[in-house]
Amino acid sequence: MKIIDLYILKRYLVTFSVMLMMFIPIGITIDVSEKVNKMIEKKIPFKDILVYYGDFTIYFANLLFPIFLFLSIIWFTSKLANNTEIIAILSSGISFGRFLRPFIYGAIIVSIFSLIMGFFLVPKASKGFNDFRYQNLKGNNKTRETSDIFRQIKKEGNVEENIYVSNYNYLSQTGFNFTFERIKDNQLVEKVNANRIHYDEVKKTYVLYNYSKRSVGTTDDQLIKRDKILVKYNFEPDDLTPVVYVAETMTIGQLNTFINKERSRGNANINTYLVVFYKKFSLPVSAFILTIIAVAVSSMKRRGGMGINLAIGIVIAFVFIFFDKVFGTLAEKSSIPPFIAVWLPNFLFGILAYKLLRNAKR
């Protein structure tokens, strides 16, 4: 690397770091102003609050990482352009592609850092952040999947066991319209229905009310009915109704194992977990795309100065975030494959980066 490469790379990393240190305290201040009354009302220990804002810092930085990176590059590249440093560099015979090289080095460093954060640090911070909010500030009523729950609880050879609950209240450990099915060689051999199911934490068993069990025979069926019966199943309420943000709290290895397990169970929310999984890889790639766009937009000296470049940069950054959120939601709520939905914003803005780069070279 030459002196000019080290100079640009240093400005790239320092400006990005300063941008983080500028905006994170602002985010913390806004969050404190919104939640301070509830914290005082519930007498939350100061130590827990400090841990929460440590997790908040990591969660917030990861959430707005593309905007911070994009604006920092726009900022210092515009300063280079306004000081005619870029004109001097290109006039010395250095091509625009060669000028772009230290920016790519910076994007590689930031991407590796983002990848490690997303794989290992962000999940832990996300768990602490979400747990604190739902346990202390929002309550537990919306933290879990609670309706139309279908799970495959066992699959061994040609035998599988499935359960269904129309809705489940995690606080009271009670579900309604419970169904259990045992299937062998793709044939139903046993089916259990109950109007209500309750988990007994002491005995680690389930209490079924208005219980009926049908065992399918070769020539006739056997039917058993009980007003109330104790049954032991190989699942617990945490397996039945995981928290809605469970995927965000897992490292990459844990998340991959969890997705495979939930896919075999027929979890209807599998797309939500896949979106989280694919974003761990797509977010670091966006660093390269946004770096190219930012350099192409801000490398020209404009009449309006740095303000125009920042305005353009803010618009592009928020459009990128908008696309990312919209397509992620569509993948969770519609039939769009999660892989396509997560990577489509990178693909579209990759095309934009290519066109802007070609124009900047001219």
Phi and psi in degrees as a GROMACS rama.xvg file:
@    title "Ramachandran Plot"
@    xaxis  label "Phi"
@    yaxis  label "Psi"
@TYPE xy
-91.1809  173.502  LYS-2
-58.3228  -40.2302  ILE-3
-65.1662  -34.7369  ILE-4
-65.2717  -45.761  ASP-5
-64.8771  -37.0578  LEU-6
-63.0159  -48.944  TYR-7
-68.5996  -41.9358  ILE-8
-62.158  -41.0539  LEU-9
-63.1338  -44.693  LYS-10
-62.9598  -38.3752  ARG-11
-58.3993  -53.959  TYR-12
-72.225  -40.8441  LEU-13
-65.699  -44.0906  VAL-14
-65.2419  -39.6546  THR-15
-63.3195  -42.7533  PHE-16
-64.6565  -42.6445  SER-17
-63.941  -39.1093  VAL-18
-60.7163  -42.0314  MET-19
-62.1136  -46.5941  LEU-20
-67.6952  -21.8433  MET-21
-79.3038  -44.8185  MET-22
-86.7798  -30.0048  PHE-23
-62.6867  -45.9691  ILE-24
-59.992  -33.1896  PRO-25
-64.6252  -43.9827  ILE-26
-62.1258  -40.7117  GLY-27
-64.7196  -42.7273  ILE-28
-60.9894  -44.8529  THR-29
-63.2781  -42.5993  ILE-30
-65.0957  -41.1969  ASP-31
-62.4466  -44.0559  VAL-32
-61.9711  -31.3981  SER-33
-79.4145  -30.8166  GLU-34
-113.281  -3.98642  LYS-35
-61.4191  -36.8001  VAL-36
-64.5657  -42.9235  ASN-37
-67.8294  -37.498  LYS-38
-62.8165  -42.0546  MET-39
-68.8602  -41.9344  ILE-40
-60.9223  -40.485  GLU-41
-91.6623  1.45555  LYS-42
52.6385  50.0485  LYS-43
-72.6488  130.503  ILE-44
-57.4275  142.777  PRO-45
-61.241  -33.8879  PHE-46
-62.1227  -41.8237  LYS-47
-65.536  -35.9399  ASP-48
-66.4206  -40.9951  ILE-49
-63.0249  -41.649  LEU-50
-63.495  -41.5954  VAL-51
-59.1747  -44.9258  TYR-52
-75.981  -21.1433  TYR-53
-65.998  -44.3742  GLY-54
-66.9626  -37.7027  ASP-55
-60.7868  -39.4276  PHE-56
-59.5436  -47.2159  THR-57
-67.7146  -44.1396  ILE-58
-62.6595  -45.3675  TYR-59
-66.6852  -42.9197  PHE-60
-63.3442  -40.8025  ALA-61
-68.7266  -37.3125  ASN-62
-64.7496  -42.1501  LEU-63
-106.309  19.6274  LEU-64
-51.869  -46.0153  PHE-65
-60.8859  -41.0276  PRO-66
-66.2803  -44.9552  ILE-67
-59.3872  -45.9244  PHE-68
-64.3908  -46.4666  LEU-69
-63.2661  -47.4618  PHE-70
-68.0105  -34.5769  LEU-71
-65.7746  -39.8256  SER-72
-68.3938  -43.6713  ILE-73
-56.2608  -43.1994  ILE-74
-61.6763  -57.0769  TRP-75
-78.4767  -26.4149  PHE-76
-70.636  -36.854  THR-77
-63.7829  -37.1762  SER-78
-65.4944  -39.4666  LYS-79
-61.1952  -41.984  LEU-80
-67.8312  -43.1411  ALA-81
-66.8915  -28.6093  ASN-82
-88.0448  10.1958  ASN-83
56.3922  21.7699  THR-84
-69.8787  -36.4287  GLU-85
-66.9045  -40.7924  ILE-86
-60.6453  -40.9384  ILE-87
-65.201  -40.0738  ALA-88
-64.954  -47.2528  ILE-89
-70.5918  -31.9179  LEU-90
-69.7485  -19.9655  SER-91
-78.652  -0.0660489  SER-92
104.919  -2.08142  GLY-93
-78.6181  130.048  ILE-94
-73.9938  162.564  SER-95
-64.5933  -35.493  PHE-96
-62.9809  -39.8796  GLY-97
-68.7488  -36.714  ARG-98
-63.0934  -32.1391  PHE-99
-75.2729  -18.2501  LEU-100
-56.957  -48.3795  ARG-101
-63.3234  -27.8608  PRO-102
-65.6802  -38.5345  PHE-103
-66.853  -39.0683  ILE-104
-57.9059  -44.7379  TYR-105
-62.8226  -40.791  GLY-106
-63.5087  -36.8511  ALA-107
-63.3261  -45.5646  ILE-108
-62.2987  -46.6597  ILE-109
-65.6633  -38.2552  VAL-110
-65.9507  -42.3405  SER-111
-63.1378  -43.3538  ILE-112
-61.6259  -43.5798  PHE-113
-64.7685  -38.1943  SER-114
-63.6328  -46.5286  LEU-115
-64.0561  -42.5174  ILE-116
-59.378  -47.9839  MET-117
-66.5737  -32.404  GLY-118
-76.2597  -38.2313  PHE-119
-126.171  -43.1526  PHE-120
-86.343  -43.7814  LEU-121
-61.562  -41.2059  VAL-122
-55.7939  -44.3529  PRO-123
-65.1767  -43.1036  LYS-124
-65.4449  -38.1944  ALA-125
-63.5296  -40.2344  SER-126
-63.4959  -48.0535  LYS-127
-63.2039  -41.2789  GLY-128
-63.4247  -51.6693  PHE-129
-69.986  -40.5402  ASN-130
-60.2236  -43.3959  ASP-131
-63.1135  -46.0756  PHE-132
-61.9675  -48.0598  ARG-133
-76.313  -32.0387  TYR-134
-81.1933  -34.5693  GLN-135
-107.94  -25.5143  ASN-136
-116.407  -28.6903  LEU-137
-118.07  -20.4708  LYS-138
88.313  170.624  GLY-139
-95.6729  3.01695  ASN-140
-69.4706  -17.3457  ASN-141
-123.572  18.2045  LYS-142
-91.3069  -10.1588  THR-143
-128.222  156.689  ARG-144
-69.0012  127.973  GLU-145
-130.85  -4.13205  THR-146
-134.898  149.159  SER-147
48.7461  58.4511  ASP-148
-94.2902  119.998  ILE-149
-121.512  130.864  PHE-150
-139.293  141.783  ARG-151
-95.074  114.216  GLN-152
-97.2738  -10.7272  ILE-153
-158.291  140.296  LYS-154
-150.997  106.504  LYS-155
-131.455  111.786  GLU-156
61.768  -122.365  GLY-157
-96.8385  12.2784  ASN-158
-114.377  133.353  VAL-159
-139  151.847  GLU-160
-127.402  131.124  GLU-161
-126.665  149.334  ASN-162
-130.935  156.92  ILE-163
-142.942  138.409  TYR-164
-134.526  129.449  VAL-165
-67.6823  -38.6615  SER-166
-157.782  153.124  ASN-167
-140.023  129.513  TYR-168
-99.3862  110.195  ASN-169
-69.1562  -32.6095  TYR-170
-67.362  -41.4241  LEU-171
-92.4984  -3.62447  SER-172
56.9121  40.2951  GLN-173
-128.572  136.365  THR-174
-126.664  165.207  GLY-175
-129.751  151.911  PHE-176
54.3462  59.4568  ASN-177
-84.3058  138.789  PHE-178
-136.144  134.262  THR-179
-123.787  133.363  PHE-180
-130.998  134.664  GLU-181
-112.868  126.618  ARG-182
-120.86  134.572  ILE-183
-131.936  127.437  LYS-184
52.9722  41.8332  ASP-185
62.885  19.4876  ASN-186
-120.889  135.737  GLN-187
-69.6182  124.696  LEU-188
-115.044  -19.862  VAL-189
-154.913  137.632  GLU-190
-140.135  130.992  LYS-191
-118.563  134.904  VAL-192
-125.648  145.257  ASN-193
-150.945  140.135  ALA-194
-68.5466  -32.2145  ASN-195
-146.316  144.035  ARG-196
-132.113  135.734  ILE-197
-132.107  135.339  HIS-198
-91.1059  124.507  TYR-199
-94.1104  106.251  ASP-200
-67.4928  -28.3749  GLU-201
-72.5614  -49.5054  VAL-202
-88.3604  -8.4141  LYS-203
57.0308  39.5732  LYS-204
-131.903  169.027  THR-205
-108.422  138.014  TYR-206
-101.316  121.718  VAL-207
-108.379  131.958  LEU-208
-110.418  144.129  TYR-209
52.0543  54.7812  ASN-210
-81.8154  136.761  TYR-211
-140.848  135.601  SER-212
-128.339  126.03  LYS-213
-114.651  118.574  ARG-214
-101.576  120.279  SER-215
-84.9531  121.594  VAL-216
-103.722  178.233  GLY-217
-73.7186  -33.0873  THR-218
-116.402  -31.4348  THR-219
-148.511  167.221  ASP-220
-107.314  153.506  ASP-221
-111.096  127.81  GLN-222
-117.762  128.242  LEU-223
-123.479  132.709  ILE-224
-127.455  141.233  LYS-225
-142.384  146.711  ARG-226
-70.3775  -33.8621  ASP-227
-155.902  138.683  LYS-228
-153.207  147.749  ILE-229
-96.482  130.236  LEU-230
-134.727  140.646  VAL-231
-107.37  120.883  LYS-232
-114.01  157.016  TYR-233
-90.5719  48.7359  ASN-234
-148.423  156.354  PHE-235
-120.974  164.202  GLU-236
-53.9127  -34.5373  PRO-237
-63.5671  -33.501  ASP-238
-75.5691  -34.8657  ASP-239
-71.5126  -42.133  LEU-240
-132.018  77.8781  THR-241
-66.584  155.77  PRO-242
-63.7345  148.717  VAL-243
-65.2488  -25.3984  VAL-244
-100.782  20.9074  TYR-245
-59.7937  -37.029  VAL-246
-64.921  -32.4019  ALA-247
-70.3091  -18.6474  GLU-248
-96.9808  6.96127  THR-249
-110.907  144.86  MET-250
-69.1458  170.272  THR-251
-61.2805  -39.3713  ILE-252
-68.077  -43.8413  GLY-253
-63.8043  -39.2339  GLN-254
-66.6915  -41.6742  LEU-255
-62.0102  -44.2769  ASN-256
-63.7425  -42.5076  THR-257
-62.6903  -43.0526  PHE-258
-62.8267  -44.0141  ILE-259
-61.738  -39.1033  ASN-260
-67.772  -45.3551  LYS-261
-70.5286  -30.5725  GLU-262
-64.7297  -41.6437  ARG-263
-67.5314  -25.7502  SER-264
-83.1421  -9.53599  ARG-265
76.9277  30.5329  GLY-266
-62.1803  126.975  ASN-267
-70.1191  -17.8828  ALA-268
-97.5425  20.3511  ASN-269
-60.1005  -33.1701  ILE-270
-64.2885  -33.7169  ASN-271
-61.8562  -42.3193  THR-272
-69.7289  -36.8832  TYR-273
-67.0777  -35.7125  LEU-274
-61.2424  -44.8066  VAL-275
-61.8166  -41.9286  VAL-276
-62.9704  -49.8772  PHE-277
-69.2315  -29.6993  TYR-278
-68.4544  -23.6935  LYS-279
-63.5256  -25.9793  LYS-280
-98.642  -34.132  PHE-281
-73.9853  -31.8949  SER-282
-62.9712  -46.6412  LEU-283
-61.7756  -35.3019  PRO-284
-64.984  -33.2284  VAL-285
-62.4972  -22.7831  SER-286
-60.3576  -40.3877  ALA-287
-67.5824  -45.2199  PHE-288
-64.2549  -46.2203  ILE-289
-68.5888  -31.8062  LEU-290
-62.9259  -46.8859  THR-291
-63.0382  -44.6667  ILE-292
-62.0607  -44.9606  ILE-293
-62.9022  -43.4079  ALA-294
-66.1814  -42.7309  VAL-295
-63.8644  -37.6312  ALA-296
-74.596  -38.9692  VAL-297
-102.064  -0.75479  SER-298
-78.917  -13.2561  SER-299
-94.6271  139.666  MET-300
-79.8528  117.69  LYS-301
-106.551  160.347  ARG-302
-64.4297  -36.3908  ARG-303
-79.692  -3.99113  GLY-304
73.9894  -154.922  GLY-305
-63.548  -30.1606  MET-306
-59.4655  -41.4813  GLY-307
-64.3614  -45.1246  ILE-308
-61.8909  -41.2198  ASN-309
-65.7349  -38.8095  LEU-310
-63.1609  -45.4872  ALA-311
-62.881  -42.5031  ILE-312
-63.0631  -41.6926  GLY-313
-63.8537  -42.1477  ILE-314
-61.5844  -48.7738  VAL-315
-63.2794  -41.6657  ILE-316
-62.3207  -44.3744  ALA-317
-72.4841  -30.8055  PHE-318
-64.5557  -40.8133  VAL-319
-61.8797  -46.8631  PHE-320
-62.1921  -40.6947  ILE-321
-60.9683  -48.1236  PHE-322
-60.4055  -43.5083  PHE-323
-61.1383  -44.5884  ASP-324
-70.4281  -42.9668  LYS-325
-63.7055  -48.1331  VAL-326
-68.6704  -33.071  PHE-327
-64.2336  -41.7484  GLY-328
-67.0119  -39.8073  THR-329
-61.3305  -38.5816  LEU-330
-64.9837  -35.4948  ALA-331
-75.8295  -33.398  GLU-332
-106.783  -11.0758  LYS-333
-129.034  -165.698  SER-334
-93.0422  6.26891  SER-335
-67.4512  127.566  ILE-336
-58.3742  132.837  PRO-337
-56.3701  -38.7524  PRO-338
-59.9473  -46.0202  PHE-339
-65.9172  -43.9228  ILE-340
-63.2594  -39.6592  ALA-341
-72.4472  -39.6683  VAL-342
-89.7823  -12.181  TRP-343
-61.8174  -43.9976  LEU-344
-58.1542  -40.191  PRO-345
-63.3913  -39.1576  ASN-346
-65.1054  -46.9591  PHE-347
-65.0718  -43.9962  LEU-348
-75.9325  -20.098  PHE-349
-66.1827  -40.2116  GLY-350
-63.8636  -42.9642  ILE-351
-61.679  -41.4037  LEU-352
-61.5258  -41.8583  ALA-353
-62.5943  -44.5854  TYR-354
-68.008  -41.9786  LYS-355
-66.6489  -35.0455  LEU-356
-67.7007  -41.8199  LEU-357
-62.5042  -40.588  ARG-358
-67.6534  -39.0027  ASN-359
-66.1998  -35.5115  ALA-360
-64.8301  -29.8976  LYS-361
